Amino acid sequence: MAKKGENREAVALQCTVCKNVIRPTEKNKKNTVEKLTISKYCPKCRKHTEHKEKKI
């Protein structure tokens, strides 16, 4: 069994429209080598926008 947090990397999601950094999260760097791109709700824009990974 793998140890807790062994392949995990801390990342934050940044809105591509207003550049607001929200939602600190983790990703498995072994399974997901490319940058995360997720459609999430941005409270500053007040709509669903695309969020890209930004290192913490």
OpenMM code with the backbone's topology and positions (N, CA, C; nanometers):
from openmm import Vec3, app, unit

residues = "MET ALA LYS LYS GLY GLU ASN ARG GLU ALA VAL ALA LEU GLN CYS THR VAL CYS LYS ASN VAL ILE ARG PRO THR GLU LYS ASN LYS LYS ASN THR VAL GLU LYS LEU THR ILE SER LYS TYR CYS PRO LYS CYS ARG LYS HIS THR GLU HIS LYS GLU LYS LYS ILE".split()
positions = [
    Vec3(0.0818, -0.1171, 0.0000),
    Vec3(0.0000, 0.0000, 0.0000),
    Vec3(0.0875, 0.1253, 0.0000),
    Vec3(0.0416, 0.2289, -0.0674),
    Vec3(0.1162, 0.3540, -0.0726),
    Vec3(0.0940, 0.4353, 0.0537),
    Vec3(0.1934, 0.5128, 0.0895),
    Vec3(0.1808, 0.5991, 0.2061),
    Vec3(0.0934, 0.7185, 0.1718),
    Vec3(0.0292, 0.7738, 0.2732),
    Vec3(-0.0594, 0.8874, 0.2520),
    Vec3(0.0196, 1.0077, 0.2014),
    Vec3(-0.0262, 1.0641, 0.0890),
    Vec3(0.0363, 1.1842, 0.0349),
    Vec3(0.1633, 1.1605, -0.0437),
    Vec3(0.1959, 1.0366, -0.0729),
    Vec3(0.3211, 1.0073, -0.1416),
    Vec3(0.3247, 1.0648, -0.2835),
    Vec3(0.2158, 1.0485, -0.3580),
    Vec3(0.2111, 1.0969, -0.4955),
    Vec3(0.1221, 1.2192, -0.5103),
    Vec3(0.0825, 1.2789, -0.4015),
    Vec3(-0.0067, 1.3941, -0.4042),
    Vec3(0.0734, 1.5232, -0.4098),
    Vec3(0.0170, 1.6204, -0.4828),
    Vec3(0.0810, 1.7498, -0.5001),
    Vec3(-0.0241, 1.8578, -0.4753),
    Vec3(0.0081, 1.9576, -0.3949),
    Vec3(-0.0859, 2.0653, -0.3663),
    Vec3(-0.0929, 2.1617, -0.4841),
    Vec3(-0.2148, 2.1908, -0.5296),
    Vec3(-0.2372, 2.2855, -0.6394),
    Vec3(-0.3573, 2.3728, -0.6047),
    Vec3(-0.3654, 2.4883, -0.6693),
    Vec3(-0.4810, 2.5760, -0.6562),
    Vec3(-0.5406, 2.5916, -0.7958),
    Vec3(-0.6689, 2.6212, -0.8013),
    Vec3(-0.7348, 2.6428, -0.9295),
    Vec3(-0.7556, 2.7917, -0.9492),
    Vec3(-0.7157, 2.8413, -1.0675),
    Vec3(-0.7239, 2.9837, -1.0986),
    Vec3(-0.8213, 3.0047, -1.2135),
    Vec3(-0.9121, 3.0998, -1.1972),
    Vec3(-1.0104, 3.1328, -1.3000),
    Vec3(-0.9380, 3.1927, -1.4207),
    Vec3(-0.9731, 3.1486, -1.5412),
    Vec3(-0.9086, 3.1997, -1.6620),
    Vec3(-0.9643, 3.3349, -1.7039),
    Vec3(-1.0800, 3.3739, -1.6508),
    Vec3(-1.1421, 3.5013, -1.6884),
    Vec3(-1.0922, 3.6151, -1.5996),
    Vec3(-1.1098, 3.6011, -1.4674),
    Vec3(-1.0752, 3.7100, -1.3759),
    Vec3(-0.9434, 3.6878, -1.3026),
    Vec3(-0.8803, 3.5723, -1.3217),
    Vec3(-0.7516, 3.5370, -1.2591),
    Vec3(-0.7601, 3.5245, -1.1068),
    Vec3(-0.8794, 3.5020, -1.0550),
    Vec3(-0.8996, 3.4834, -0.9122),
    Vec3(-0.8577, 3.3420, -0.8747),
    Vec3(-0.7720, 3.3294, -0.7732),
    Vec3(-0.7239, 3.1985, -0.7295),
    Vec3(-0.8163, 3.1468, -0.6202),
    Vec3(-0.8771, 3.0312, -0.6466),
    Vec3(-0.9670, 2.9695, -0.5505),
    Vec3(-0.9415, 2.8203, -0.5446),
    Vec3(-1.0087, 2.7548, -0.4534),
    Vec3(-1.0136, 2.6104, -0.4420),
    Vec3(-0.8768, 2.5420, -0.4331),
    Vec3(-0.8068, 2.5558, -0.3221),
    Vec3(-0.6847, 2.4765, -0.3067),
    Vec3(-0.7216, 2.3284, -0.3019),
    Vec3(-0.6509, 2.2471, -0.3748),
    Vec3(-0.6829, 2.1054, -0.3863),
    Vec3(-0.5549, 2.0264, -0.4055),
    Vec3(-0.5678, 1.8972, -0.4213),
    Vec3(-0.4542, 1.8101, -0.4477),
    Vec3(-0.4796, 1.7306, -0.5741),
    Vec3(-0.3711, 1.6895, -0.6386),
    Vec3(-0.3839, 1.5999, -0.7524),
    Vec3(-0.2765, 1.4929, -0.7429),
    Vec3(-0.3025, 1.3798, -0.8039),
    Vec3(-0.2067, 1.2715, -0.8068),
    Vec3(-0.1134, 1.2971, -0.9245),
    Vec3(0.0117, 1.3313, -0.8962),
    Vec3(0.1059, 1.3666, -1.0032),
    Vec3(0.1508, 1.2460, -1.0845),
    Vec3(0.1274, 1.1252, -1.0346),
    Vec3(0.1634, 1.0057, -1.1087),
    Vec3(0.0591, 0.9736, -1.2164),
    Vec3(-0.0693, 0.9905, -1.1837),
    Vec3(-0.1775, 0.9610, -1.2775),
    Vec3(-0.2099, 1.0775, -1.3689),
    Vec3(-0.1952, 1.2011, -1.3220),
    Vec3(-0.2297, 1.3204, -1.3982),
    Vec3(-0.1041, 1.4045, -1.4147),
    Vec3(-0.0321, 1.3831, -1.5235),
    Vec3(0.0939, 1.4549, -1.5434),
    Vec3(0.0712, 1.5922, -1.6052),
    Vec3(-0.0352, 1.6099, -1.6842),
    Vec3(-0.0636, 1.7394, -1.7446),
    Vec3(-0.1378, 1.8272, -1.6449),
    Vec3(-0.1503, 1.9564, -1.6741),
    Vec3(-0.2172, 2.0493, -1.5841),
    Vec3(-0.3679, 2.0250, -1.5842),
    Vec3(-0.4290, 2.0430, -1.4673),
    Vec3(-0.5733, 2.0264, -1.4545),
    Vec3(-0.6459, 2.1430, -1.5201),
    Vec3(-0.7562, 2.1141, -1.5869),
    Vec3(-0.8448, 2.2150, -1.6424),
    Vec3(-0.9870, 2.1696, -1.6147),
    Vec3(-1.0555, 2.2436, -1.5269),
    Vec3(-1.1881, 2.2040, -1.4809),
    Vec3(-1.2833, 2.3225, -1.4916),
    Vec3(-1.4079, 2.2950, -1.5277),
    Vec3(-1.5107, 2.3979, -1.5291),
    Vec3(-1.5742, 2.4043, -1.3912),
    Vec3(-1.5573, 2.5173, -1.3231),
    Vec3(-1.6086, 2.5370, -1.1865),
    Vec3(-1.6786, 2.6714, -1.1770),
    Vec3(-1.7556, 2.6882, -1.0698),
    Vec3(-1.8223, 2.8153, -1.0436),
    Vec3(-1.7229, 2.9121, -0.9797),
    Vec3(-1.7129, 3.0328, -1.0357),
    Vec3(-1.6264, 3.1374, -0.9816),
    Vec3(-1.7146, 3.2381, -0.9084),
    Vec3(-1.6950, 3.2560, -0.7768),
    Vec3(-1.7785, 3.3507, -0.7027),
    Vec3(-1.7556, 3.4967, -0.7419),
    Vec3(-1.6377, 3.5284, -0.7932),
    Vec3(-1.6104, 3.6661, -0.8339),
    Vec3(-1.6800, 3.6987, -0.9669),
    Vec3(-1.6746, 3.6069, -1.0627),
    Vec3(-1.7414, 3.6253, -1.1921),
    Vec3(-1.8912, 3.5957, -1.1826),
    Vec3(-1.9288, 3.5168, -1.0829),
    Vec3(-2.0660, 3.4733, -1.0591),
    Vec3(-2.1222, 3.3912, -1.1752),
    Vec3(-2.0365, 3.3047, -1.2318),
    Vec3(-2.0791, 3.2113, -1.3359),
    Vec3(-1.9780, 3.0983, -1.3455),
    Vec3(-2.0128, 2.9955, -1.4199),
    Vec3(-1.9216, 2.8835, -1.4413),
    Vec3(-1.8172, 2.9233, -1.5446),
    Vec3(-1.6907, 2.9074, -1.5083),
    Vec3(-1.5800, 2.9381, -1.5990),
    Vec3(-1.4773, 2.8263, -1.5911),
    Vec3(-1.3833, 2.8296, -1.6810),
    Vec3(-1.2763, 2.7313, -1.6815),
    Vec3(-1.1695, 2.7711, -1.5814),
    Vec3(-1.1272, 2.6748, -1.5013),
    Vec3(-1.0219, 2.6964, -1.4024),
    Vec3(-0.9030, 2.6089, -1.4371),
    Vec3(-0.7829, 2.6677, -1.4310),
    Vec3(-0.6603, 2.5943, -1.4606),
    Vec3(-0.5751, 2.5833, -1.3358),
    Vec3(-0.4917, 2.4828, -1.3358),
    Vec3(-0.4053, 2.4546, -1.2223),
    Vec3(-0.2974, 2.5612, -1.2064),
    Vec3(-0.2726, 2.5960, -1.0812),
    Vec3(-0.1636, 2.6864, -1.0462),
    Vec3(-0.0987, 2.6285, -0.9220),
    Vec3(0.0326, 2.6182, -0.9207),
    Vec3(0.1028, 2.5608, -0.8053),
    Vec3(0.0937, 2.6559, -0.6862),
    Vec3(0.0865, 2.5964, -0.5682),
    Vec3(0.0780, 2.6747, -0.4452),
    Vec3(0.2174, 2.7089, -0.3978),
] * unit.nanometer
topology = app.Topology()
chain = topology.addChain("A")
for resn in residues:
    res = topology.addResidue(resn, chain)
    for name in ("N", "CA", "C"):
        topology.addAtom(name, app.Element.getBySymbol(name[0]), res)
